[in-house]
């Protein structure tokens, strides 16, 4: 029986017709091909992040009486960044310390009477327990008084005030965002296929968009897992020692040159 020619398709035409469809069904592969050039140079985007940065919060409820550093100002390690009204806590500490002194005198008196067989060991033990309790209460109030001021954990700059002087804040309320731009690192997301070609200590160039000046960086460490969705891996790089004028949050391009 003769075959009708309308059912016959050239093999080459079928392959050419299906090939764009297969490519469109794998956008992840297409994105990785664009992110990973086939030449000797590989380039990805990255951002600068500070290793030392923090959101400082209140450790007790109270009213702020002093915040000497405004947004953008620099401070040294140990500087007082926030000071609270501590009059109530200081009064409680004074009362607890007075109670501790009274129990100490009572214990001394009980011991003297015990030496004369005027009181028994039970009375002495009770006096010792009362003294220990009073000392513990005094220590609690000492901790509270220390929390009336927030000191800088490292040298850096104020990013943003979350509260203002004369405001009353709750326990745990955020007060200041601080950052040390002297501890910047480069954060990159590289394709997972680069894993066998990138090693700690390897050099690469990083050019911040804001300065336009390339910096010679090094691979510091790699991330602990590969993202399943994007098939990317975190890479953290270190900047050269003399890299001035950089701020946390700057973005740029990292260029890797393959070994010959």
VOPAGU-2260 file (C-alpha; in pm, 1 decimal, decimal comma):
REM VOPAGU-2260
SITE   aa  ch    i         X         Y         Z
SITE  UNK   A    0       0,0       0,0       0,0
SITE  UNK   A    1     154,4     333,9     -90,1
SITE  UNK   A    2     236,1     568,6     195,5
SITE  UNK   A    3      93,4     913,8     196,5
SITE  UNK   A    4     366,3    1173,5     184,4
SITE  UNK   A    5     181,1    1403,7     425,4
SITE  UNK   A    6     280,2    1174,5     720,9
SITE  UNK   A    7     653,5    1179,5     643,0
SITE  UNK   A    8     878,1    1440,1     811,1
SITE  UNK   A    9    1248,9    1482,9     750,2
SITE  UNK   A   10    1453,1    1384,7    1055,4
SITE  UNK   A   11    1657,9    1703,2    1044,8
SITE  UNK   A   12    1345,5    1917,4    1043,8
SITE  UNK   A   13    1210,6    1734,8    1351,5
SITE  UNK   A   14    1531,6    1793,1    1550,7
SITE  UNK   A   15    1543,4    2159,2    1458,9
SITE  UNK   A   16    1181,9    2199,9    1559,7
SITE  UNK   A   17    1214,9    2034,4    1904,8
SITE  UNK   A   18    1553,8    2180,1    2003,2
SITE  UNK   A   19    1429,6    2533,3    2096,7
SITE  UNK   A   20    1145,6    2375,1    2295,3
SITE  UNK   A   21    1386,9    2169,6    2506,5
SITE  UNK   A   22    1599,3    2472,8    2573,8
SITE  UNK   A   23    1298,0    2674,3    2687,4
SITE  UNK   A   24    1204,5    2400,3    2934,3
SITE  UNK   A   25    1538,7    2431,1    3122,0
SITE  UNK   A   26    1579,0    2799,9    3218,6
SITE  UNK   A   27    1814,2    2713,9    3508,7
SITE  UNK   A   28    2068,9    2559,5    3273,2
SITE  UNK   A   29    2037,1    2857,5    3042,2
SITE  UNK   A   30    2102,2    3098,3    3331,9
SITE  UNK   A   31    2410,6    2908,4    3445,3
SITE  UNK   A   32    2548,8    2909,7    3091,6
SITE  UNK   A   33    2516,4    3286,9    3084,9
SITE  UNK   A   34    2679,4    3318,7    3432,5
SITE  UNK   A   35    2968,6    3090,4    3342,1
SITE  UNK   A   36    3149,0    3199,8    3024,2
SITE  UNK   A   37    3334,3    2931,2    2834,7
SITE  UNK   A   38    3647,0    3140,3    2791,3
SITE  UNK   A   39    3940,8    3182,6    3026,8
SITE  UNK   A   40    3762,7    3449,3    3231,3
SITE  UNK   A   41    3468,8    3391,4    3466,2
SITE  UNK   A   42    3272,8    3675,6    3624,3
SITE  UNK   A   43    3003,9    3696,1    3894,8
SITE  UNK   A   44    2843,4    3969,9    4102,4
SITE  UNK   A   45    2908,6    4019,5    4472,2
SITE  UNK   A   46    2857,7    4248,0    4770,3
SITE  UNK   A   47    3071,3    4373,8    5060,5
SITE  UNK   A   48    2958,4    4276,3    5410,7
SITE  UNK   A   49    3114,0    4360,2    5746,2
SITE  UNK   A   50    3216,7    4072,5    5968,2
SITE  UNK   A   51    3154,2    4290,1    6275,8
SITE  UNK   A   52    2805,8    4438,4    6266,1
SITE  UNK   A   53    2524,5    4427,5    6517,5
SITE  UNK   A   54    2187,1    4559,0    6624,0
SITE  UNK   A   55    2232,2    4669,2    6985,2
SITE  UNK   A   56    1922,0    4623,2    7200,8
SITE  UNK   A   57    1809,1    4726,0    7546,5
SITE  UNK   A   58    1863,2    4468,9    7821,4
SITE  UNK   A   59    1613,2    4633,2    8055,1
SITE  UNK   A   60    1310,5    4863,9    8030,8
SITE  UNK   A   61    1385,8    5227,8    8095,7
SITE  UNK   A   62    1415,7    5583,8    7972,3
SITE  UNK   A   63    1707,6    5686,5    7753,6
SITE  UNK   A   64    1894,5    5989,0    7886,2
SITE  UNK   A   65    2192,8    5996,9    7649,5
SITE  UNK   A   66    2289,3    5877,1    7300,3
SITE  UNK   A   67    2610,2    6065,4    7219,1
SITE  UNK   A   68    2666,1    5925,0    6868,3
SITE  UNK   A   69    2445,3    6015,0    6572,2
SITE  UNK   A   70    2403,2    5831,8    6242,1
SITE  UNK   A   71    2733,4    5799,2    6056,9
SITE  UNK   A   72    2954,7    5898,5    6350,5
SITE  UNK   A   73    3252,5    5685,5    6450,1
SITE  UNK   A   74    3315,0    5543,4    6796,6
SITE  UNK   A   75    3585,7    5343,3    6970,7
SITE  UNK   A   76    3553,1    5007,5    7139,5
SITE  UNK   A   77    3416,0    5050,6    7490,8
SITE  UNK   A   78    3256,1    5391,3    7430,3
SITE  UNK   A   79    2913,8    5437,1    7591,0
SITE  UNK   A   80    2661,2    5444,3    7307,8
SITE  UNK   A   81    2339,9    5455,2    7513,7
SITE  UNK   A   82    2278,2    5551,7    7875,7
SITE  UNK   A   83    1952,8    5491,5    8066,7
SITE  UNK   A   84    1800,7    5658,3    8371,7
SITE  UNK   A   85    1934,4    5429,6    8643,6
SITE  UNK   A   86    1811,3    5601,0    8961,6
SITE  UNK   A   87    1557,9    5329,5    9051,8
SITE  UNK   A   88    1802,9    5044,8    8989,7
SITE  UNK   A   89    2076,2    5223,5    9183,5
SITE  UNK   A   90    1841,4    5268,0    9482,3
SITE  UNK   A   91    1756,1    4898,1    9475,4
SITE  UNK   A   92    2126,8    4814,6    9464,8
SITE  UNK   A   93    2196,4    5040,0    9763,9
SITE  UNK   A   94    1919,6    4870,9    9964,6
SITE  UNK   A   95    2046,2    4523,6    9872,0
SITE  UNK   A   96    2401,8    4613,1    9969,7
SITE  UNK   A   97    2280,3    4745,5   10305,8
SITE  UNK   A   98    2089,0    4422,4   10364,7
SITE  UNK   A   99    2401,4    4224,2   10279,7
SITE  UNK   A  100    2601,7    4422,2   10535,8
SITE  UNK   A  101    2336,0    4357,0   10800,8
SITE  UNK   A  102    2338,0    3982,0   10740,2
SITE  UNK   A  103    2716,1    3983,2   10750,9
SITE  UNK   A  104    2713,4    4147,8   11092,5
SITE  UNK   A  105    2444,5    3905,8   11208,2
SITE  UNK   A  106    2651,3    3608,7   11099,9
SITE  UNK   A  107    2956,5    3744,0   11279,1
SITE  UNK   A  108    2753,8    3786,4   11597,1
SITE  UNK   A  109    2608,7    3435,0   11571,8
SITE  UNK   A  110    2955,0    3288,3   11533,6
SITE  UNK   A  111    3073,1    3469,3   11845,0
SITE  UNK   A  112    2776,8    3334,5   12041,1
SITE  UNK   A  113    2838,3    2986,8   11907,0
SITE  UNK   A  114    3196,4    3004,9   12033,2
SITE  UNK   A  115    3051,8    3069,9   12379,3
SITE  UNK   A  116    2799,1    2787,9   12337,5
SITE  UNK   A  117    2516,2    3041,4   12358,1
SITE  UNK   A  118    2358,8    2937,1   12022,9
SITE  UNK   A  119    2366,4    2615,8   11832,3
SITE  UNK   A  120    2494,2    2531,7   11485,3
SITE  UNK   A  121    2142,9    2563,6   11345,0
SITE  UNK   A  122    2132,3    2937,7   11423,9
SITE  UNK   A  123    2471,4    2986,1   11261,0
SITE  UNK   A  124    2361,6    2796,2   10951,9
SITE  UNK   A  125    2050,0    3011,3   10919,1
SITE  UNK   A  126    2260,6    3327,7   10945,1
SITE  UNK   A  127    2495,2    3199,1   10675,9
SITE  UNK   A  128    2198,8    3125,0   10446,4
SITE  UNK   A  129    2052,9    3474,5   10498,2
SITE  UNK   A  130    2389,1    3630,8   10418,3
SITE  UNK   A  131    2423,1    3424,9   10097,2
SITE  UNK   A  132    2072,2    3525,6    9990,3
SITE  UNK   A  133    2140,5    3895,2   10054,3
SITE  UNK   A  134    2467,3    3880,8    9859,2
SITE  UNK   A  135    2293,2    3711,7    9565,1
SITE  UNK   A  136    2023,7    3980,9    9556,7
SITE  UNK   A  137    2289,6    4251,2    9561,7
SITE  UNK   A  138    2464,9    4085,9    9268,2
SITE  UNK   A  139    2138,2    4083,8    9070,2
SITE  UNK   A  140    2097,1    4458,3    9117,2
SITE  UNK   A  141    2462,7    4514,1    9027,1
SITE  UNK   A  142    2399,3    4344,2    8693,9
SITE  UNK   A  143    2094,7    4563,5    8634,4
SITE  UNK   A  144    2293,6    4877,7    8708,2
SITE  UNK   A  145    2561,3    4770,0    8459,6
SITE  UNK   A  146    2290,5    4727,4    8196,2
SITE  UNK   A  147    2192,7    5091,4    8239,1
SITE  UNK   A  148    2458,6    5174,3    7979,7
SITE  UNK   A  149    2532,5    5008,7    7645,5
SITE  UNK   A  150    2900,4    5003,9    7548,1
SITE  UNK   A  151    3042,9    4956,5    7201,1
SITE  UNK   A  152    3146,9    4591,5    7143,5
SITE  UNK   A  153    3394,3    4700,6    6874,7
SITE  UNK   A  154    3521,3    5015,3    6705,1
SITE  UNK   A  155    3297,8    5124,2    6420,8
SITE  UNK   A  156    3027,3    5364,2    6308,1
SITE  UNK   A  157    2659,3    5413,5    6377,4
SITE  UNK   A  158    2446,3    5303,3    6084,3
SITE  UNK   A  159    2106,5    5402,2    6225,1
SITE  UNK   A  160    1944,0    5506,6    6549,4
SITE  UNK   A  161    1640,5    5293,0    6629,6
SITE  UNK   A  162    1548,4    5506,3    6934,3
SITE  UNK   A  163    1607,8    5862,3    7054,2
SITE  UNK   A  164    1702,9    6029,9    7383,7
SITE  UNK   A  165    1415,7    6083,2    7630,7
SITE  UNK   A  166    1221,3    5789,2    7487,5
SITE  UNK   A  167    1117,1    5499,8    7710,1
SITE  UNK   A  168    1188,7    5159,0    7560,0
SITE  UNK   A  169    1093,8    4805,0    7653,3
SITE  UNK   A  170    1328,0    4520,7    7733,6
SITE  UNK   A  171    1480,6    4389,7    7411,1
SITE  UNK   A  172    1394,9    4697,4    7203,2
SITE  UNK   A  173    1650,5    4769,6    6925,7
SITE  UNK   A  174    1854,2    5083,9    6989,5
SITE  UNK   A  175    2136,0    5116,2    6736,7
SITE  UNK   A  176    2265,5    4952,4    6419,7
SITE  UNK   A  177    2646,5    4956,8    6422,3
SITE  UNK   A  178    2907,2    4834,3    6177,7
SITE  UNK   A  179    3285,1    4811,0    6150,4
SITE  UNK   A  180    3384,4    4881,1    5789,5
SITE  UNK   A  181    3737,2    4769,6    5871,6
SITE  UNK   A  182    3624,1    4405,1    5870,4
SITE  UNK   A  183    3471,1    4389,4    5522,5
SITE  UNK   A  184    3448,5    4063,2    5329,0
SITE  UNK   A  185    3331,5    3984,3    4976,3
SITE  UNK   A  186    3022,6    3767,0    4945,2
SITE  UNK   A  187    2969,3    3597,0    4609,4
SITE  UNK   A  188    2727,5    3337,4    4476,1
SITE  UNK   A  189    2913,2    3123,7    4225,9
SITE  UNK   A  190    2772,9    2840,2    4009,7
SITE  UNK   A  191    2814,0    2504,3    4178,4
SITE  UNK   A  192    3003,8    2380,0    3870,3
SITE  UNK   A  193    3295,4    2601,8    3978,8
SITE  UNK   A  194    3348,6    2399,2    4295,6
SITE  UNK   A  195    3635,6    2193,0    4156,4
SITE  UNK   A  196    3811,8    2503,0    4015,9
SITE  UNK   A  197    3791,0    2740,7    4314,2
SITE  UNK   A  198    4008,4    2680,9    4621,4
SITE  UNK   A  199    4083,8    2881,7    4939,0
SITE  UNK   A  200    4375,7    3115,3    4879,5
SITE  UNK   A  201    4302,7    3156,1    4510,0
SITE  UNK   A  202    4330,2    3510,3    4376,5
SITE  UNK   A  203    4060,9    3699,4    4190,5
SITE  UNK   A  204    3979,8    4060,6    4104,2
SITE  UNK   A  205    3687,5    4246,0    4260,1
SITE  UNK   A  206    3578,0    4584,8    4126,0
SITE  UNK   A  207    3324,5    4779,6    4334,2
SITE  UNK   A  208    3073,1    4970,0    4124,7
SITE  UNK   A  209    3104,0    5277,1    4346,2
SITE  UNK   A  210    3481,2    5318,2    4300,6
SITE  UNK   A  211    3552,3    5144,4    3970,8
SITE  UNK   A  212    3897,3    5044,7    4097,2
SITE  UNK   A  213    3983,5    4672,5    4077,6
SITE  UNK   A  214    4107,2    4510,7    4398,9
SITE  UNK   A  215    4317,6    4197,6    4426,0
SITE  UNK   A  216    4118,7    3967,0    4654,2
SITE  UNK   A  217    4157,6    3608,1    4771,7
SITE  UNK   A  218    3917,8    3324,5    4833,3
SITE  UNK   A  219    3882,3    3300,0    5210,7
SITE  UNK   A  220    3635,3    3014,4    5246,3
SITE  UNK   A  221    3348,5    2841,3    5068,6
SITE  UNK   A  222    2993,3    2787,1    5186,5
SITE  UNK   A  223    2882,9    2469,0    5359,2
SITE  UNK   A  224    2607,1    2372,4    5115,1
SITE  UNK   A  225    2486,8    2425,1    4759,7
SITE  UNK   A  226    2151,2    2593,2    4709,6
SITE  UNK   A  227    1923,1    2334,5    4553,8
SITE  UNK   A  228    1708,2    2580,7    4361,8
SITE  UNK   A  229    1970,8    2802,3    4199,1
SITE  UNK   A  230    2260,8    2553,9    4207,8
SITE  UNK   A  231    2489,4    2820,1    4352,1
SITE  UNK   A  232    2749,7    2815,2    4628,6
SITE  UNK   A  233    2848,2    3093,2    4867,8
SITE  UNK   A  234    3207,2    3214,0    4835,8
SITE  UNK   A  235    3359,4    3454,7    5088,3
SITE  UNK   A  236    3667,3    3649,7    4984,8
SITE  UNK   A  237    3911,3    3871,8    5171,7
SITE  UNK   A  238    4015,1    4220,0    5062,0
SITE  UNK   A  239    4374,1    4346,4    5051,2
SITE  UNK   A  240    4502,9    4518,4    5364,3
SITE  UNK   A  241    4517,4    4860,9    5202,2
SITE  UNK   A  242    4161,8    4901,6    5075,5
SITE  UNK   A  243    4034,8    5240,6    5190,0
SITE  UNK   A  244    3708,9    5412,8    5113,9
SITE  UNK   A  245    3495,6    5097,6    5112,3
SITE  UNK   A  246    3163,0    5063,8    5290,1
SITE  UNK   A  247    2945,1    4771,9    5380,4
SITE  UNK   A  248    2676,0    4714,4    5118,2
SITE  UNK   A  249    2885,0    4810,2    4816,1
SITE  UNK   A  250    2835,3    4577,7    4520,5
SITE  UNK   A  251    3063,5    4491,2    4233,9
SITE  UNK   A  252    3193,9    4232,6    3991,7
SITE  UNK   A  253    3439,8    3953,5    4068,8
SITE  UNK   A  254    3653,9    3817,8    3786,5
SITE  UNK   A  255    3824,2    3480,0    3805,8
SITE  UNK   A  256    4100,3    3388,6    3562,6
SITE  UNK   A  257    4148,2    3017,0    3507,8
SITE  UNK   A  258    4496,1    2869,9    3544,9
SITE  UNK   A  259    4655,9    2785,7    3206,5
